[in-house]
Each structure stands twice: as structure tokens, then as C-alpha cells.
Amino acid sequence: MAMMGVNPSLIVRDKPYTKEELMEALRLAISAELDAINLYEQMAKFTQDEKCKKMFLDVAKEEKTHVGEFLALLLSLDIQQVKELKEGFKEVEEETGIKTTL
């Protein structure tokens, strides 16, 4: 992700986010958290040090909570996203029989 190479404090803004920009920022935050989860879980997989493995997995778990926090905020702003998530859950259930409710 190219954005992660930029120090966010260096981005100059002269006005607050619009609703659309805030939704984009929340999606970017979700993406960054998912990347972090994958990174920490991969690090845990490849370390033999049990203390480090435990710490990597603990931090990955915290990142999963962050995904939920950002997603909750996004869903409070984007009704279409709510509708499409529900549709996606429904399709998985219909095609696989897997219950997908939280």
C-alpha cells in the first residue's frame, strides 16, 4: 500500500474531511489494520521464540478489534455499505449453508 509510506502528519489539509473523505479514510484504516493482522500472524508463524510468538498473536488480536471499531464507524456513515454487507452475508449463506451472522 503506497499510502503507508507517507507520514500522515505531513499531509496538509486546510479543512476537515467531507463525509465521503471520512469514509475513504475509514476504509484505508481498515485496510491498514488487515495488513497489520497478516503481518503479525506471519511473524508469529515463523518465530520459534514462544514469548515473541505470543506477543505477535496478542497484537494481531488487538488489530482485529481495531478493524471492528473502524468498520462500526464506517457502517454508521455508509448505508449502502450496510446493505451490501448484508447481501454478501445472505449470498454466502444461500450458496454454502454457512450461517454468517455476527
PETA-V612379 format. One record per residue. RES is the residue in three letters. PHI is phi in whole degrees, 0 to 359 (* if undefined). BURIAL is # if it has 16 or more other C-alpha atoms within 10 Angstrom, else .. D_LAST is the distance of its C-alpha to the last C-alpha in whole Angstrom. Layout:
# PETA-V612379
RES_PHI_BURIAL_D_LAST, RES_PHI_BURIAL_D_LAST
This chain:
# PETA-V612379
MET_*_._29, ALA_295_._32, MET_301_._31, MET_292_._30, GLY_280_._34, VAL_255_._35, ASN_289_._35, PRO_302_._33, SER_289_._36, LEU_271_._38, ILE_280_._36, VAL_269_._39, ARG_232_._37, ASP_254_._39, LYS_207_._37, PRO_294_._33, TYR_302_._30, THR_285_._30, LYS_302_._27, GLU_295_._26, GLU_293_._28, LEU_294_._25, MET_297_#_22, GLU_296_._24, ALA_297_._24, LEU_294_#_21, ARG_295_#_20, LEU_296_#_23, ALA_297_#_21, ILE_298_#_18, SER_300_._20, ALA_296_#_22, GLU_293_#_19, LEU_296_#_18, ASP_299_._22, ALA_295_#_22, ILE_302_#_20, ASN_299_._22, LEU_299_._25, TYR_294_#_24, GLU_291_#_23, GLN_293_._26, MET_298_._28, ALA_297_#_27, LYS_299_._27, PHE_258_._31, THR_256_._32, GLN_263_._34, ASP_282_._34, GLU_295_._31, LYS_293_._31, CYS_293_._31, LYS_303_#_28, LYS_300_._26, MET_293_._27, PHE_302_#_25, LEU_291_#_22, ASP_295_._22, VAL_292_._22, ALA_301_#_20, LYS_298_._17, GLU_298_._18, GLU_296_#_18, LYS_297_._14, THR_296_._14, HIS_299_#_16, VAL_303_#_14, GLY_298_._11, GLU_296_._14, PHE_293_#_16, LEU_296_#_13, ALA_301_._13, LEU_295_._16, LEU_300_#_17, LEU_293_#_14, SER_287_._17, LEU_254_._20, ASP_239_._19, ILE_297_._18, GLN_297_._19, GLN_298_._16, VAL_301_._13, LYS_301_._15, GLU_290_._15, LEU_297_._12, LYS_300_._11, GLU_297_._14, GLY_298_._13, PHE_299_._10, LYS_298_#_12, GLU_297_._15, VAL_298_._13, GLU_298_._13, GLU_294_._16, GLU_273_._18, THR_239_._17, GLY_81_._15, ILE_281_._12, LYS_286_._9, THR_243_._6, THR_283_._4, LEU_279_._0
